[in-house]
Amino acid sequence: MIDNHAIRTEFPLLAQTEKGLSLVYLDNASTSQKPQQVIDAMARYYEAENANVHRGVYGLSERATDAFEGVRAQVQRLLNAASTKEIIFVRGATEGINLVASSWGRSTLNPGDQIIVSEMEHHSNLVPWQLLVAELGVEIVKWPIDDLGQLHLDDLAGLFSEKTRLVAVTHMSNALGTINPIADVIALAHQHGAKVLVDAAQSVSHMPIDVQALDVDFMVFSGHKMYAPTGIGCLYAKQTLLEQMPPYMGGGDMIYQVSFAETTFNELPYKFEAGTPNIAGVIGLGAAIRFIERVGFDRISAIEQDLLDYATQKLSELPGLRIIGEAPHKGAVISFVFEQAHPHDIATLIDQDAIALRASHHCAMPVMTKFSLPATLRASFGVYNNRDDVDRLCAALKDALEMLA
């Protein structure tokens, strides 16, 4: 058992009680809690630095701009991007994917072109491409998962054609926990002349990512799943691609010169950042990155792997429980069902024990269809969870099953 008590104390929400009991929060794949340093950084911005960025020549605005752009440099270092020009601030992974679909997709794809999308994708990495089917006449090709919740490269190889333009795939499944071999996926796609978009929303806070070593074309993530605020995230894209792509939205800050005759656009990355951005959210994202770097990916991995192993063992001892997603390479996510009870009933009952556990299709309905399920229960762990949380969960599940019986 790894001692992470000191880390846990940095998250003020976890000190509160629910229904007179200490809170067990196990919905980190949906959104993570925020350490005090993130909360403090956002409060400090509003208290001492609140001004718009990129517009003012007065000191307050310049300080806000320096702090804002400093976070862009942090993200560049986190991902090992070649330039800050390749880092676009967006509301989250969903907007990042929609930006690529709207800008790159509409300007690049033609009728009959094909987009390969894995069967385990979050809706945000499927629906934007589906919108292009009706609009542009492109075709979506499904990359199926097996009964363990894995994707196979041999299956992918058989899906490519001369019309394949893009592979859209998650790094780590939010519904199954599966970690995909994206380096191999990218290499294979590039052999066939296709681009790759990777959804890293579930992976960026759990493992190091090097976009240059991966040679990935597009990558997105959301801040709120990595101990940062909601409403902020990033799109990484190769500079050569961003330079070719038209703007996603029009407005302030994304322009260079405007007249009624014509408008010329700003340089990267600002061409894709119209309007006043979520400045406080960006500041909070920077604080979250500092928190992750301070803890370190080695320690994060050790804590979460211990929890995954321990929880898998303990949950498997419960009668009638079936784990959904048993790939050998998984993140700290366990989806499961009971043959004798609906997931929503279980989650409602254990809420009385102050346990926050997700019961849902997890915005991954094709995964539920694959396993012929309406929903699953999902325990997803963060760096502040511990074995006591797992023990509380298992005890509450046992009580709920006895009550339902």
Beta strands, then each sheet from edge to edge (+ up, - down):
strand 1: 17-18
strand 2: 21-22
strand 3: 24-25
strand 4: 87-90
strand 5: 114-118
strand 6: 139-143
strand 7: 164-170
strand 8: 195-199
strand 9: 218-222
strand 10: 233-237
strand 11: 255-258
strand 12: 263-265
strand 13: 321-324
strand 14: 333-338
strand 15: 355-356
strand 16: 358-360
strand 17: 376-380
sheet 1: 1+ 2-
sheet 2: 3+ 15+
sheet 3: 4+ 10- 9+ 8+ 7+ 5+ 6+
sheet 4: 11+ 12-
sheet 5: 13+ 14- 17+ 16-
end
